[in-house]
């Protein structure tokens, strides 16, 4: 096997390990906050959207949930006092989901310790290396979204039963 092929194999394997570790962290943080892990991810995505409201349909697409499941997710977040629904000023038929800023404070604090630990790991890299890492993460996230759509459209996964 060529050196490049071996490096690519190792990167893919480490990516899978990274995803598994992030999934475990997400679940632990959700448990700590008394949330479902998908609810925490939705709040994180709302937070990353810099306060921009999202429709329930957009939340469904971003989380991979069905529209009905996304509606139930928003119902839970609203009952917990984490988001509010409001009419879309551009289309009154559409409802937007707006995070309550104070509610995101708890989510942000929950991620802070993990974020500091990750920053310590990143301190060892040069600015050029950080740019490559950022590019890789953006591009791999896009591939992940595309592959999720592809897999969701398949009738079965080969070897998966």
N, C-alpha and C positions, 0 to 999 in steps of 0.2 A: 504494500500500500504506500502511495506517495506521502510525503510529509504534509502536503496541503490537504489531501484526503483525510489523513489522521487528525489534523488540526480542525477541520470542519466537523468530523465525527465528534471530537471532544467538545467543541463549541455547542453543537446541538444537544449533546448529553448534559452539559452544564446548564444550558437554557432550560431543559426539562427539570433539572434539579432546582434551579432558581424559581421556576414557576411553582413547583410543589412547595418550596419554602415560603414563597409569597402567599400562596393559598392558605397555608397553616397560620401565618402571621395575620392575614385578613380575618380568618375565623376567630383567632384568639382576641383580636381587637374588637370584633363584633360582639363576642361573648362578654368582654369587659364592659362594653357600652350597652349591653342588653338589646342588641339588634341582630337581625338575620344578616348573614354575610353579604347577601345581595343588596340589602338595604344600605349597608355601610358603603358598598361600592357605588351605589347610586348617589349617596351623599358626597362621596369623594369626587365623583364626576361633576356633580352640581358645583362643588367647591372649585374644581379645576376650570369650570366654565366662568369663573370670576363673577358669580352672582347672576349671570344671564339666565332668565327663566327658560325652562324646556317644557315642551308638551309631553303628555303621557306617551304619545306615539314615538317621540324622539327618545324618551327614556327606554321604551321597549327595544328600539333599534340598538341603542348603546349598550344595553345589558343582555341582549339576546333573549329577552322574555317575550311571551305572547302579549298582545295588547291587554287581554284580561288579567294576566299575571302582573303586568306593569301597573294596571289600575289598582290591584290589591296592594302592591308594594307602596304606591303613593298613599293609599288609604291608611296603611300602617304608619307611614312617616307623618302623615297629617295628624292621626290620633296621638302620636307620640310628641306632637308639638314641634316637629323638626322642619316641616315645610307648610306652606299654605298654597291653596289653589286660587288663581285669579283669572279673570277673562283676558284673553289676548286682545290688546287694544287695536290690533290690525284686523282681527277676525273674531268677532264676539261669539261665534259658534265654538271656538277652540278654547280650551282651558290650559293655562300655563301653570307649571309647578315652580314655586319660588322658595328657595331655602330661607329659613329664618336665620339671619347672620349669627345670632348668639348660639344657635344649635350647631353651627359649623365649628364654633370655638372648641367644643368637646371633641369633635372628630379631628380637628387640627392638632389639639393637644395629644390625642391618642397616637397620632402618627409621629409626633416630635421626637421621641426617644429613638424610634427606629430610624427616623430621618437623620438624626445626629450620628448614629452608628454607621449608616451608609455614607455619610459625608466623610467620616474618618477613613473609610475604605477608599473613597475617591481622592482623598488628600495625597495619595501616593502617585497620582497620575498627572502628567503635564497638561497644559491647556489644550494642546493639539490632540492628545489622547482622549481628553474629556469630550472634545468635539466629535471624535470618532464614536465614542460610546453613546453620546446623545443621538447621533445619526443612526446608529445601529438600533437603539431602543425605539426611535420613532418609526423606522422602516419595519422592524420586526413586529411592532404593535399593529401596523397597517396590514402586514401579511397575516397576523393572527385574526384580525377582523374579517379579512377576505376568506380565510380558511374556515372560520366559524360559519360564515354564510354558506360556503361550499358544503361543509359537513352536514349542516342543518337541512340542506336540500337533497342529500342522499338518502336512499331508502334504508341502507344498512352499511355499516363500516366493514370492509373486508376483514375477515378473521374475528369479527366482533359478535358474530352470532346472528 
